[in-house]
Amino acid sequence: MITGPLKSSIDKLWEEFWTGGVTNPLTVIEQISFLMFSRLMDINETRNEKKAQRTGKPLSRRMFSDNEQDLRWHKFKHLGADLMLPHVRDKVFPHFKSVAVDGAKLGEYMKDAQLMVQKPTLLVSAINVIDALPLTEGDTKGDLYEYLLSKLTTAGINGQFRTPRHIIRLMVELLDPSLEHNEVIGDPACGTGGFLVEAMHYLQRKYTSPEGIIDHEGKNIYSGDLLEPHREHIQNNLIHGFDFDVTMLRIAAMNLLLHGIDAPDIHYQDTLSSGFPDKFPQHAQNFFDVILANPPFKGSLDFEDVHSSLLAQVKTKKTELLFVALILRMLKNGGRSATIVPDGVLFGSSKAHVALREMLVEKNQLEAVISLPSGVFRPYAGVSTGVLIFTKGGDTGDVFFYDMQDDGFSLDDKRTQLYDSTFAGDLPDCLTRWKGKDPKQDTDRTAKAFFVNASEIREKNYDLSLNRYKEKVFEDVQYEPPKEILKKLRKNELDIIREMRALRGLLG
């Protein structure tokens, strides 16, 4: 988490964009991402030049030819406001689509990049602030971008919105991704890349020896010293993401890059469409070990373009049902997923709803249903949601249910942090109960955590809503006898009449 002068710099930059006429939060983050990308290009080129001088070997890859040196950050940042704006807009931005940074082919997402800044003074201010940001410091630059993303306060037109970081962390920890067998992690609707970034953070913590933990100003920094044998897999095959919103992809690409994932494999693609298996045949079926997702719950859907294999499983126009079917198709046998779904998926009575839940229980291993507080996605939406955890294939036995009532933040639009840690409230308890789960012990259905056997779920038409199984404790409330209540009401009435008469006497 960033604090102090760095936080103030971002707040100041945000305010300047706002007063400069750029008020859509997504657009502001996109524009800042473009400018960060420009600076990162120059940083990487400078690093490569120094390495070439040190080794005596020629540059293996250049981002700027001899005729393009004026497009480098350290060159144009000194231009005056009136010269800088047309230079960046007409020369620097068009150059984005032809370059890569550390092997990341970001030109795919940057090819249509446009400078939305109209005021020369705003561009100068933005470049001055970004020039001072610590984009070469691993943890800090990632935290910096997370803070930027936390300013997103509107949902996309197709129902996309940023998943809270602490909910993402819980889902990642519940799945416990590993590198021992070269597991592959994906998100079919990756948005700003939050799940993919957190998965990498988790692996960084998991694969750090006790000696590799560095205490920096009271904060543990995990060096990931045990990741070295897995570096090739991490850079080439660990992380994969797709999204059909190019703005989200640009932000995701920058997010992953700033969090140390040098060559993120993310693509512009509607994964529900019939074209997905044709363009990405390897990824579309039996490929992933771990899928983490918060798919869009609503929005436009071209029903005719949905792949037939999904419609064969659940014939519906509801994207939340189709995405669960898609995730099952993308997982390899034994692969597992934690997916956020609206509550309607858990108890909807349509044929498609019931068919999907039946498929999860009867043809796969449904492992957990975690009910999230209804305000967890404010201020984007007030929709009630839950997390489904399931494994492709296998048999469903006892399903873990958890009633999360406190996620560590207020459940109003402000979403104020309530505890010192962001991973607080019911989250640690949920994780602890999951790790130590015992269907024979966790039988109290008045508790937050309990188990329900698949046979009971079957009997109740595959209903997965927590309230269908949780038992409520009703306290006996003692009331006074009706005659006593009436006596008190009569006395109150006489007192009111007496006071009104006194008031009338004062008024004459």
Protein Blocks (a to p, Z undefined) as FASTA:
>chain_A
ZZhjllmmmmmmmmmmmmnopabfklmmmmmmmmmmmmmmmmmmmmmmmmmmmnopacfb
dfbdfklmmmpmklmmmpcfklmmmmmmmmmmmmmmmgceehiafklmmmmgccfbfbfk
lmmmmmmmmmmpcfkbmklmmmmmmmmmmmpcbdcfkopacddfklmmmmmmmnopafkl
opacddfblonommmmmmmmmmmmmmccfklpcceehiacdehlmmmmmmmmmmmmmpcc
ddfbfklmmmmmmmmmmnopabacdddddfkbmklmmmmmmlmgokbfbdcddddfbdcd
dfklpcfklmmmmgcfbfklmmmmmmmmmpcghiacdddddfklmmpcbfklmmmmmmmm
mmmccfbdcdddfklmpckbccdcddddddeehjdfbdcddddfbgoiafbfnopafbfb
fbgcjlmmmmmmmmmgcfklmmcfkbmbdcddfklmmmnoopabfklmmccddddddddd
fklmmmmmmmmmmmmmmmmmmmmmmnZZ
